Amino acid sequence: MDNESALIFDHAIRTANILVEMFGVNCEVAVHDFSSLESSLIHLSGTVTGRSIGSPITDLVLEQLQKNVVTDYANYKTVSQKGSVMKSSTVFLKNQKGEVLGALCINFDISNMMQMEGVLKDFITFEEDKQQKESFHKDVHEVIHSMTQQALDKYYKPPALLETDEKVEVIRELEAKGAFLIKGATEYAASVLGVSKFTIYNYLQKVRTDASFNSK
């Protein structure tokens, strides 16, 4: 890690610590280093989501990274694996060249506050156009499994029995969500769909060729 990157992450970590110190036990701030998406969580203040250092990146962030221009997200609604409702925000960390190095993610558990909605209504109001689905996993395999299952849910038959065009659509959805930025995603998709990893590469080539053609 170069000096500029080290300084950026140092600022992010100190910011994470001070935010949790300021807002208390219902606040969690995570710092992610995108040099290793499979274990991107390098610092965690607070314990709202139950994750630990070395946990993978979330599916929402992966989907952002797949886009040409990443966008910071503020005040969106998420739900932890324990069912806690959270108010979340994600800020992407960039160097002077505009390269995305990581992210600082804030999660604030508002479950108790929602019971006092009359008093705190203004605080817990979400903007409809900022409702996002984001999952928090402790293992990178859970990330791939979850994203693959979401893509398969629309088909009412075993994955291995899908028609070729249906399998291509599954790969198209996984590609759009950034699943293949994770190491091992190709092999996992191949095992679930009952094809070889080389077949997945062929599907990916078709999907990416179609995307390139449609963008022109």
CORZI-V858463 format. One record per helix or strand of 2 or more residues. SS is the DSSP state (a for helix, b for strand). FROM is the first residue (numbers start at 1). LEN is the number of residues. If there is no record, write none. Layout:
# CORZI-V858463
ss & from & len
SS & FROM & LEN
SS & FROM & LEN
This chain:
# CORZI-V858463
ss & from & len
a & 3 & 21
b & 27 & 7
a & 37 & 3
b & 41 & 5
a & 59 & 7
b & 73 & 7
b & 85 & 10
b & 100 & 10
a & 111 & 4
a & 117 & 4
a & 128 & 3
a & 140 & 13
a & 159 & 3
a & 164 & 13
a & 179 & 3
a & 185 & 9
a & 197 & 18
